[in-house]
Amino acid sequence: MIFLIRTQRKENAEVLLGRSSDSKPHEPDRPNRLDRPANGFTLLELMVVIIILGVLAGLVLPRFMGRTEEAKRTKAKLQIENLEAALKLYKLDIGNYPTTEQGLEALVQKPITGVIPKNWREGGYLEKGQVPLDPWGRPYAYLCPGVKNKDFDLKSLGADGEEGGEGENVDIER
């Protein structure tokens, strides 16, 4: 259709110039570049786009690499803060923190060992009804009374799952 429109335009221009369609000037055997419709991109255009995408990827990707461990440590800190708030609510209702033996499960199920609480809140103290695992899929370490803190110690053992550590393997504590 585009070819027909261009042909009609060419004929109209010839009529305006006073030429008849029979008396055409010398035309080459192959059609003029302007007479052909543009059906795609040239190799040069494709190469420029690929180079631009490569440069952008080279600038952006390194900034996001290595951020997953940082995000996991931040998530662990936030979960510890939420668990700490739930433990404080537990203490307000019961009068003391769950023992080490009762553990963090006392926040979602009424303890059946140690001192059985009488004022335990129906539904527990955590919204989802379960104690979250740390971002590496392991349970948080809970100790009551605490060694580092007077009331209780709460921590994640980090990426390696072992006590202590440096860098990515550092423990995240309250």
SVG drawing of the C-alpha trace seen along z (x, -y; Angstrom):
<svg xmlns="http://www.w3.org/2000/svg" viewBox="-8 -22 43 51">
<polyline fill="none" stroke="black" stroke-width="0.4" points="0.0,0.0 2.8,-2.4 4.4,-1.6 1.2,-2.5 0.9,-5.8 4.5,-6.6 3.9,-5.7 0.9,-7.9 2.8,-10.8 5.6,-10.3 3.1,-10.3 1.4,-13.4 4.7,-15.2 5.5,-14.3 2.1,-15.7 2.9,-18.9 6.3,-19.1 4.7,-18.7 5.9,-15.2 3.7,-12.5 3.9,-9.1 5.2,-7.8 8.1,-10.1 10.2,-9.2 13.8,-10.2 16.5,-7.5 15.8,-5.3 18.3,-2.8 17.4,0.9 17.0,1.2 14.5,-0.9 15.6,-4.1 16.2,-3.7 13.5,-6.3 11.0,-4.2 11.4,-1.2 9.6,-1.1 11.8,-0.8 11.1,2.7 13.5,2.9 16.6,1.8 20.1,1.6 22.9,3.6 24.5,0.4 21.4,-0.6 21.2,2.8 24.8,2.6 24.4,-0.8 21.4,0.4 23.3,3.5 26.3,1.4 24.1,-1.1 22.4,1.8 25.7,3.4 27.0,0.1 23.9,-0.3 24.1,3.2 27.7,2.7 26.9,-0.3 23.7,0.9 24.3,4.6 27.4,4.2 25.4,1.9 22.8,4.6 25.2,7.5 26.1,8.3 23.0,6.5 21.2,9.8 23.3,10.4 22.8,6.9 19.0,7.2 19.0,10.5 20.9,8.8 18.4,5.9 15.5,8.4 16.9,10.2 17.3,7.0 13.6,6.1 12.4,9.5 14.4,9.4 12.8,6.0 9.3,7.5 10.1,10.5 11.3,8.2 8.1,6.2 6.0,9.5 8.2,10.6 7.5,7.3 3.7,7.7 4.0,11.3 5.7,9.9 3.0,7.2 0.3,10.0 2.2,12.7 4.6,10.8 7.8,12.4 9.4,13.4 9.2,17.0 11.9,19.2 14.6,20.6 12.9,24.0 9.5,22.5 11.4,20.5 9.8,18.3 7.1,20.8 5.4,19.3 4.5,16.4 2.3,18.5 1.2,21.4 0.4,21.4 3.4,23.0 2.9,26.4 6.3,26.6 7.7,24.5 5.4,21.9 2.0,22.1 0.8,18.6 -2.8,17.8 -3.3,14.6 -1.8,15.9 -3.5,14.0 -5.7,16.2 -4.3,16.2 -0.7,15.5 1.5,12.5 2.6,12.8 0.4,11.8 0.9,14.8 0.6,17.3 4.1,18.7 7.6,17.8 9.5,16.7 12.8,18.3 15.8,16.0 16.4,15.1 18.8,18.1 16.0,20.5 17.1,21.2 15.4,20.5 16.4,17.5 18.5,18.2 16.6,17.2 18.0,17.2 16.2,16.1 17.7,14.7 20.2,13.3 24.0,13.3 24.6,10.0 21.2,8.4 19.6,8.6 16.1,9.7 16.8,12.0 19.2,12.5 17.8,12.9 19.9,13.4 20.4,14.9 23.6,16.8 24.0,15.2 24.8,16.8 27.1,19.5 24.7,20.6 27.6,20.7 28.3,18.6 30.5,15.5 31.7,14.8 32.8,11.9 31.5,10.0 28.5,11.9 28.7,14.5 28.4,12.1 25.7,12.8 22.8,10.3 21.8,9.6 19.4,7.5"/>
</svg>
